[in-house]
Amino acid sequence: MGKPTLLVLAAGMASRYGSLKQVDGFGPHGESIIDYSIYDAIQAGFGKVVFIIRQEFEEVMRAKFDEKLAGKIEVDYAFQDFDLTKFGVNRVIERTKPWGTAHAVMSAKDKINEPFCVINADDFYGADAFQKMATFLNEDVTDSNMSLMGFEVGNTMSDHGYVSRGVCEVSAEGNMNSVTERTNIYYKGEGADRKIVFNENDVEYDLDPKSRVSMNFWGFTPKVFEVCLDLFPAFVEANAENPKAEFFIPSIPDYMVKNGMADFKVIPTSSKWFGVTYPEDKPIVQESISNLIAEGAYPAKLF
């Protein structure tokens, strides 16, 4: 088995952030959050990184990453677009953006033949998470035994608006029983009365701060491409008239678990997650990175 691959979801529109945050600078030498993820992945023993991007971003991404990563890790690119024929759907459906994160993963099906993990470009996961995922992908992963990193939702919030999280139900054995994508999680109230809620169909529900959530840090084998390809055509047909429908990654492990196809180990990590959803999040991320550098967790200049 070869070294695992890192699949980076970097095709998002960044509509709430207001710019192409995938390459925005957060470190002292203009390092992006992706740079820190790739640095951690290299240290953990990953052999390749594949970026999922919109094709119009290719020149920007290559200028940002190709030269500085040469000789350190293999780099490749896959494009998320509106061509459904690649996935067995012979029709054209007008949309303003592609079909979501699982659709993005499918876009890399011809680039990856080894165990791999999926991450978001704009989330900082920390070295411990990459080390533990690499160990799992090297030692434990099979087509029937995959994984995800489980974070406490209370450690993944933004003070500046809503976030989307895959909320997990975890078994006594530490496996995922189910994962449900919640796209509207936010703080409500102030001070001692502040709590975490999510909104579904205009109804608010409380969410325990210690609830385990997926931050789209999954450990897969290429078997997941087959499952996506099986499920995607029916999803498209069911949602052809819904321009906001998205084929989310958590729906795939959820389907596999409920149909006895695979277990998903929820891997605990001591890494602290932080990310950028809104412009107001940027100084917080910059400060967090500065603190990690001061502690010796990262060199001041990564590459």
Number of C-alpha atoms within 10 A of each C-alpha: 8 10 15 28 28 26 27 24 24 26 26 21 15 16 11 11 15 11 13 14 24 23 20 15 16 22 21 14 11 12 18 20 28 24 23 22 24 22 20 20 25 18 13 19 17 26 17 20 23 21 20 26 22 18 14 10 13 16 9 10 17 14 10 15 14 14 10 13 16 10 9 14 19 14 18 16 19 23 19 24 16 15 14 18 11 11 15 12 15 11 12 11 13 11 14 8 15 23 22 17 22 21 22 27 21 25 20 21 17 10 14 19 14 16 24 26 25 21 20 23 25 23 22 23 25 20 22 16 24 27 19 16 28 26 14 21 26 18 10 12 21 18 14 15 18 24 26 26 23 25 26 20 22 17 14 19 22 19 11 13 15 18 18 18 23 22 22 22 16 19 12 7 8 13 20 23 18 20 23 16 16 15 14 15 23 20 20 14 9 8 7 6 7 10 16 18 19 21 15 12 5 7 8 14 12 14 17 13 15 11 15 24 27 24 25 21 22 24 26 26 21 18 15 20 20 11 16 21 18 13 14 21 17 12 14 19 12 11 14 16 12 10 14 13 16 17 20 18 24 22 17 19 26 19 16 17 18 13 9 9 13 18 20 25 23 25 19 16 20 11 14 16 18 21 19 22 23 20 13 14 17 18 12 14 19 15 13 16 22 18 13 14 16 12 10 10 13 17 11 16 11 14 12
